[in-house]
Amino acid sequence: MEQNNIESIILQTQNATKDNHLNIKDILNEIKETIDKTFAVLEEANKIDLKNNNGFKVELSVFDNIIDNCLKEDLTYGKVIDNLKNDEKKYYYGKEIESLGTICLIFDGNPYTLLELIIRNLLVNNSLIISYNGYMYGTNNYLIELIKQVLNHNKLDANQINSYIADDIYQVLKYYTSYDLVIGIGNRELQNNVLKQTHNKVITSGYANFDLYIESLKNIAFIQEFIKLNPHITIYYQEDLNLDLADAIPVNNLDEAIYMINNNGSLYSTAIFTDDKDHAHTFIKEIKSKQVLVNTSPLANHPLDINESSLCNEKIIIYP
């Protein structure tokens, strides 16, 4: 497949044969087993990304937890749910889960995000076109190829999942008539670009992108360790602290930090490190993020705030 031929990629993805594979959870278990068995190879791909200053170190436990959490979902393609009988009218009522069709994922290159979105779309039998700017290319490419191999092994069409590297997301989004849904996952700039450049229904998320405001050095060792392990952090700090943190943004006070985060942050997860209880209360009240933390960091293994119900159609069924 030619990397520069997005039209060909879209066509192959749309035309992929999607069987009603009710054994999909068995396939997901096989994906997990394959990642576990070949993690040493995945680590080598990850090391290349690290050597090129193009990523962060991935952990097998996080991949395993993502798949385990997805396996707990009770919403799968082709399944009839809420099957109720109306004795008076002598009708059965139910809902059947149907695929949306072809999904376009624009994301920031986080491999954990990639794995979870692939799995969730497989659960509801969607086709998936994945586009990003090449961040963590080695790690992500290995994951994609591994999953495609598992699909082939189970006699499913591996073209149900395809990827395209693009610095300009309009290269992908201009074909909006080919997509049934667009997902934009990343920082606020990426999310806004996706919203501006497509006419599709869009889901956005700042998953794995954290905003951090520091006005106390009491937990600085903990903060520095968390920053080292998590690349997608925007750091704001009280300017009189004179912190020496790369790319950190000085602000005058709490109000400016709140304004900056609410207008520029991912609004997924935000933390404040402070010794002032009143400041903590104000921060919690005024920050618009889905998760707000005080004197602690976001967990490394966040569940993605997009689930299968957002990725499928629920068909109402009524029959005698």
C-alpha positions in Angstrom: 0.0 0.0 0.0 1.4 3.4 -1.0 1.7 5.6 2.0 0.9 8.8 0.0 -2.3 7.4 -1.5 -5.0 8.2 0.9 -7.7 7.5 -1.6 -6.5 3.9 -2.0 -6.4 3.5 1.8 -9.9 4.8 2.2 -11.2 2.5 -0.6 -9.5 -0.6 0.9 -10.8 0.2 4.4 -14.4 0.8 3.2 -14.4 -2.4 1.1 -13.0 -4.6 3.9 -15.1 -7.7 4.5 -16.6 -7.4 8.0 -18.0 -10.7 9.2 -20.5 -10.8 12.0 -17.7 -12.2 14.2 -19.5 -13.1 17.5 -16.2 -14.6 18.7 -14.6 -11.2 18.8 -13.7 -11.4 22.4 -11.7 -14.6 21.7 -9.8 -12.6 19.1 -9.1 -9.8 21.6 -7.7 -12.4 24.0 -5.5 -13.6 21.1 -4.3 -10.0 20.6 -3.4 -9.8 24.3 -1.6 -13.1 24.2 0.3 -12.1 21.1 1.4 -8.7 22.6 2.5 -10.5 25.7 4.5 -13.1 23.8 6.2 -10.6 21.4 6.6 -7.7 23.8 10.4 -8.0 23.4 10.0 -7.1 19.7 7.6 -4.3 20.6 10.2 -3.0 23.0 12.8 -2.9 20.3 10.5 -0.8 18.1 9.9 1.4 21.1 13.6 1.8 21.7 14.0 3.1 18.1 11.4 5.8 18.9 13.2 6.6 22.1 16.5 6.9 20.4 15.0 9.3 17.9 13.5 11.3 20.7 10.1 10.4 19.3 8.2 8.8 22.1 8.1 7.5 25.6 8.7 4.1 27.2 5.7 1.8 27.0 4.7 -0.7 29.7 3.2 -4.2 29.0 1.0 -3.9 32.1 -0.8 -0.9 30.6 -1.5 -2.7 27.3 -2.8 -5.7 29.2 -5.1 -3.5 31.4 -6.5 -1.8 28.4 -7.5 -5.1 26.8 -8.9 -6.5 30.1 -11.0 -3.4 30.6 -12.4 -3.6 27.0 -13.2 -7.3 27.5 -15.5 -6.4 30.4 -17.7 -4.4 28.0 -21.0 -6.1 27.4 -21.8 -4.3 24.2 -20.8 -6.3 21.1 -21.8 -6.2 17.5 -24.8 -8.2 16.5 -26.0 -8.7 20.0 -29.7 -8.1 20.9 -30.1 -6.4 24.2 -33.0 -5.2 26.4 -35.2 -8.0 25.0 -38.6 -7.3 26.7 -42.0 -9.0 26.2 -45.3 -7.0 26.2 -47.9 -9.6 27.1 -50.8 -7.2 26.5 -49.8 -6.3 22.9 -48.0 -9.7 22.3 -44.8 -8.0 21.1 -41.2 -8.4 21.9 -39.0 -5.3 22.1 -35.3 -5.3 21.8 -32.2 -3.4 20.6 -29.6 -4.7 18.3 -26.0 -3.3 18.1 -25.0 -2.3 14.6 -21.7 -0.9 13.3 -21.4 2.7 12.3 -19.3 1.9 9.3 -16.0 3.6 8.6 -14.4 5.6 11.4 -11.6 8.1 10.9 -9.3 8.4 13.9 -7.0 11.5 14.1 -4.8 11.2 17.2 -1.5 12.3 18.8 0.4 9.1 18.4 -0.1 7.7 22.0 0.1 3.8 21.5 -2.3 3.2 24.5 -4.9 5.4 22.8 -4.3 3.5 19.5 -4.7 0.0 21.0 -7.9 1.0 22.9 -9.6 2.6 19.9 -8.7 -0.3 17.6 -10.2 -2.8 20.1 -13.4 -0.8 20.8 -14.0 -0.4 17.1 -13.4 -4.1 16.5 -16.0 -4.9 19.2 -18.7 -3.1 17.2 -17.3 -4.2 13.8 -16.3 -0.8 12.5 -13.6 -0.2 9.9 -10.9 2.2 11.1 -8.6 4.6 9.3 -5.9 5.9 11.6 -4.0 9.1 11.0 -1.3 10.8 13.0 1.9 12.8 12.4 4.4 9.9 12.9 4.9 10.3 16.7 6.0 6.9 18.1 5.8 5.5 14.6 7.8 2.4 15.3 5.7 1.4 18.3 2.4 2.2 16.7 3.3 0.6 13.4 4.2 -2.6 15.2 0.9 -2.6 17.1 -1.1 -2.1 14.0 0.7 -4.9 12.1 0.4 -7.3 15.0 -3.3 -6.8 15.2 -3.7 -7.1 11.4 -1.8 -10.5 11.6 -4.2 -11.7 14.3 -7.2 -10.7 12.1 -5.6 -12.6 9.2 -5.0 -15.6 11.4 -8.8 -15.7 12.2 -9.7 -15.3 8.5 -10.9 -11.7 9.0 -10.0 -8.9 6.5 -7.0 -7.1 7.9 -7.9 -4.0 5.8 -10.6 -3.3 8.4 -7.7 -1.3 10.0 -5.4 0.9 8.0 -3.1 3.9 8.9 -1.9 7.0 7.2 0.8 9.4 8.3 0.0 13.1 7.7 1.3 16.3 9.1 -1.7 18.1 7.8 -4.9 16.5 8.9 -6.9 18.1 6.1 -5.2 15.5 3.8 -7.4 13.0 5.5 -10.4 15.0 6.6 -11.2 16.5 3.2 -12.6 13.1 2.3 -15.3 13.5 5.0 -18.0 11.9 2.8 -16.1 8.6 3.2 -16.5 8.6 7.0 -19.4 7.8 9.3 -17.6 9.3 12.3 -14.4 11.2 13.1 -12.6 10.9 16.4 -10.0 13.5 17.4 -7.8 12.6 20.4 -5.0 14.9 21.6 -4.4 18.3 23.0 -6.8 21.2 22.6 -5.1 22.4 19.3 -5.6 19.0 17.7 -9.2 18.7 18.9 -10.0 22.2 17.6 -8.4 21.5 14.2 -10.4 18.3 13.8 -13.6 20.2 14.6 -12.8 23.0 12.2 -11.8 20.8 9.3 -14.5 18.2 8.9 -18.3 18.2 8.4 -18.7 14.8 10.1 -20.1 14.0 13.4 -17.1 14.3 15.7 -16.0 12.9 19.1 -13.0 14.6 20.7 -11.0 13.7 23.8 -7.9 15.0 25.6 -7.2 11.5 26.8 -3.6 11.2 28.1 -3.1 14.9 27.9 -2.7 16.5 31.3 -2.5 20.1 32.5 -0.5 20.8 35.7 -0.3 24.0 37.8 2.4 24.2 40.4 2.4 26.9 43.2 4.1 24.8 45.8 7.5 22.9 45.8 6.6 20.6 48.6 6.1 17.6 46.2 8.6 18.7 43.6 10.5 15.3 43.5 7.2 13.5 42.9 6.2 16.1 40.3 9.5 15.8 38.4 9.3 12.0 38.3 5.7 12.1 37.0 6.7 14.6 34.3 9.6 12.4 33.3 7.3 9.4 32.7 4.5 11.3 30.9 5.2 13.3 27.8 1.8 14.9 27.2 1.8 17.4 30.0 1.4 21.1 29.8 3.0 22.7 32.9 2.1 26.1 34.4 3.8 27.4 37.5 3.7 30.4 39.8 6.5 32.5 38.3 8.2 33.5 41.6 9.0 29.8 42.1 11.7 30.1 39.4 11.3 26.5 38.3 13.7 25.1 35.8 11.4 22.8 33.9 11.6 22.5 30.1 8.7 24.2 28.2 6.9 25.1 31.5 4.8 28.3 31.3 5.1 30.9 34.1 1.9 32.6 35.2 1.2 35.5 37.6 -1.3 33.8 39.9 -4.0 31.2 40.3 -6.6 33.1 38.2 -4.2 33.3 35.2 -3.5 29.6 35.5 -7.2 28.7 35.5 -7.8 31.0 32.5 -4.9 29.5 30.6 -5.9 25.9 31.3 -9.6 26.5 30.5 -8.8 28.1 27.2 -5.8 26.1 26.0 -5.8 22.8 27.9 -7.1 19.4 26.8 -9.8 19.6 29.6 -9.4 16.0 30.2 -7.4 15.8 33.4 -5.9 18.8 35.4 -3.9 18.8 38.7 -2.8 21.6 41.1 0.0 21.3 43.6 -0.6 23.8 46.4 -0.4 24.4 50.1 -3.4 26.7 50.1 -6.7 25.1 50.8 -8.7 28.1 49.4 -6.7 27.9 46.2 -7.4 24.2 45.9 -11.1 24.8 46.4 -11.2 27.6 43.8 -9.2 25.5 41.3 -11.7 22.5 41.7 -14.7 24.8 41.3 -13.5 26.8 38.3 -11.5 24.3 36.2 -13.6 22.8 33.4 -11.7 19.5 33.0 -13.4 16.2 33.4 -11.0 15.3 36.2 -9.4 17.7 38.7 -6.8 16.5 41.2 -5.1 18.2 44.2 -1.5 17.4 45.2 -1.5 14.2 43.2 -1.0 13.2 39.6 -3.3 11.6 37.1 -3.0 7.8 36.9 -0.9 6.5 34.1 -3.6 4.0 33.1 -6.6 6.1 32.5 -9.6 4.5 30.7 -10.4 6.3 27.5 -13.5 8.4 27.9 -15.0 7.0 24.7 -16.8 3.7 24.9 -18.5 1.3 22.5 -21.9 3.0 22.8 -20.4 6.0 21.1 -19.1 3.9 18.2 -22.3 2.0 17.2 -25.9 2.3 16.3 -28.6 0.8 18.5 -31.4 -0.5 16.2 -34.9 -0.8 17.9 -36.5 -4.1 17.1 -40.2 -4.9 17.6 -41.6 -8.3 16.6 -44.7 -10.5 17.4 
